[in-house]
Amino acid sequence: MKLTKQEIQFIDNYLIKNEVKFWDVRLELLDHIVSAVEDKMTNEGISFNEALLDVHRGFGNQFIEFGVSKNKIFEKGLYQSNAGFKKFTRQKQKELGRKYRKITWKQLKIKLTSVKFLMEYIVLILFFVFIYKYFPKACFFTGLLVLVLPTFYSAYYYFKNKSTRKSLNFAMATSSAMAVWSIYNLSFYILKENYDNVADMPQIYFVVVACLFYPMIRINLEVYKKVYEENKRTYNLKLS
């Protein structure tokens, strides 16, 4: 038995009220729940309300029936707990984290065997050698600019299109990209312990770090673009 547009809209609103804040997670849950409710109504011959309550509980969202009048069970039961949806979101975060790590390492292998990229990489290294030789004091800011490229890129896409806002896919792509920044910060503060200020630190350090992390940064920029395009298509198809 197929659900009506009104019933599907009710389920979507129910997910919003249960604080499923990421729109892409909400769409996935909506598909699951609509299919499950339709199956229950068809195979078990129960009403929409009964089927939705069963599916709601099936996700791990418990509700208390004791002391609640029968005509209020549906209304109250759907919103007593959203623990199951929170668990579903955490699971999706883990899956996407693994997905983007795999994509990053796979693309890194491809990049490092690409003649075109290797030529680009050599040019970048020569550029940094030039900076270090003739403008050593600019090494810190130049290296820092390269390292924060993913941050600027993610901010650009975030404001460019609303499909990236409250998107778990984009949030996890950003989190994966920030791993490079975290490694840099760790190494920076370890080295900084031996110097009174940044100006006293060896400028060659910033050259080496920027060059070392550049392949990962380059891949992260491509991942951002891919996630953005996928999100935009899905968002425009389902929510526009």
N, C-alpha and C positions, 0 to 999 in steps of 0.2 A: 504494500500500500504506500503510494507516494504522498509525501507531506505537501501541504499547501504552502504558498509563499508566506502567508501569515505565520504559520507554524515554524517555518525555517527562520523567519525574522525573530520570532519569540526566542528560539534557541540562541540566536546570535546575541540578542539583548541579555539573555540569561548568562551567557559567558562573560559579557562585559560587566554585569553586576557582580559576578564572581571573581572579578579582578584579574581576568586573563588579559594582561596589558599589551602583550606583543601581538600585533595584528596577524602576523604570519602563523603564530601558534594558534591563534583563535580560528583562523581559516582551516587549519588542519584538524583541530578539535571539532569544528562545525561539521566537516565532512564525515568524521568518525561517528559523531552523535546522530546526525541525520540518518545515516545508513543503519546504525544500530536500532534506532527508534522505529524506522520503517520495517526492519526485519521482525522486531518484537510484535508490532501491530499486526503484521501479516501472518506470522507463524503461531503466535500465542493468542491472537484475537482480543488483545487488550486495547484500552483507549490510549490516546496520545499522552495524557497526563500520567497514566500508570507506566507506560513505556519509558517516558523521560525520567521519571523517578527511579526506575530500575537501572537505567543507563547511568544516571547521576551517581547512584550508589556503587555501581560497577567500576567507576573510576577511582573509588576509594574515598568519596565524599560521604561521610556518614551523617545521618540526621535522626533526631529523636522523635518518635511517634507518640510516646507515652505522655498523656496529658494534653495532647493536641487534638482538637476536634477533627473528624474525618474531612469536613469541607475545607480545612485549613492546612492539611498535611502537604498537599501539592505546593501551595503558596509558600509555606514556611520551610518545607524540607529542601527545596532547591537552593536555599541561601544560608543554611545553617553552617555549612562547611565547604571550603574550597581546597582542602588539603590534597585531594587527588589531582586537581589541576596544577597546583604548585609542584607536586612531585613530577607530573608530566613535563612541565616547563624545565625543571632541573635536569631531567633526563635528556630533553632536547638540547640543552646547553652542552651537556657532556658529549652528545653525538656530534654536534656541530663543531665543538672544539677538536675532537678527533679528526673530523672531516677536513677542517682547514689546515691542521698540522700535516695531514697526509698530502693534501694538495700542495702545500708549501715545499715539502721535501721532494715531491715528484717533480715540481716545476724547477726546483733548484738544480736537480740532475740534468734536466733538459737544457736549462740556461747555460750551465757550465760546459755543455758539449755543443753549444751553438756558436758558430764562427761569428755571426753578426753580433751576438751579445759579447763575446770575448773581445771583439774589436772595440765595442763601446766601453767595456770594462778597462781595457788598456788605456784608452783616451782619458777616462776618469782618473786613473792612477797617475798618468803623466801630468794631468791638470793639477792634482794635489802636490805632486813633486815640485811643479813650477811655483805654486803658492808657497810651499815650505821654503823653497830656495830664495825667493825674491820678496815675499811678504809673510814672514813667519808668524807675525802677530795676528794675522788674519786666519790662521789655521783653525783656531778654536771656533770662531763664528762660522767659517765655511763648513767645517766638519759637523757642527751642530745643526746647520741648515739641512744638510743631507739626512741626518738622523731623524729630524722632525718632519720630514716629507710625508710619511704616512699620516701623521696627525693633521697636517694641512689638507691632505687629500681627503681624509675621512670627513673633516669639517666642510669641505667644499661639497661633497656629495650629500651630506646631511642637510645642508641648506638649499641645495639645488632642487631636491625633489622630496616631497613628504613621504614617499614610499620607504625611505630609509629610517624615518623616525618611528620609534617604538617597533622596530623590526629586530627580532632575535638573530636572524641571519646576519644582518649588518653589524649588530652589536658584537657578535662572536668573531666576525672577521676583523673588527677593530681590536678586540681583545687579543687575537692571535698576532696581529701586527705589532701590538705594544710589547710583545715579548722581547723584541730586538731592543727597544728603548729601555726595558728593565735590565737587560744584560749590560747595556752601556752604562746605565746609572750605577749599577753595582761595581763595575770595574773602575768607573770614575771616582767613586767615593773611597774605594780601597786605595787607589793611587793618591788621592788628595790628602789622605792621612799623613803622608810624608812631606807635605808642602804647606806653607803658611796660607797661600792663596792660589787661585787658578793661574794667575799671571806667571807664577814661578814654576808651574808644571811644564815638562818638556813638550814643545809644540808638535813634535813628531808623533806623539801619542794620538793626537786628534786626527792626524793624517792616516795612521794605521787603522784606527777604529772605523773611521768613515769608509775607507776602502774595503776593509774586512766585511763590514755589514752591508755594503751596497747591494750585492746580489739578492740578499733577503729582502731588503727594502724595495728593490725593483719588482720582485715577485709579489710583495704585499700590495703594491700599487695596481698590479694586474688583477689580483684577487678582488680588490675593492671594486674595480670596474666591472668585473664579471658578476659579482653579487648585486651591484647596483642595477645592472641591466635585467637580471633575473627578477629582482624585487619589483622593479618598475613595471615589467610585463604582467606579473601576477597581480600587483596592486591595481593597475589600470583595468585588467580583465575582471577582477572579482569585486573591487570596492569603488571603482569610479562610477 
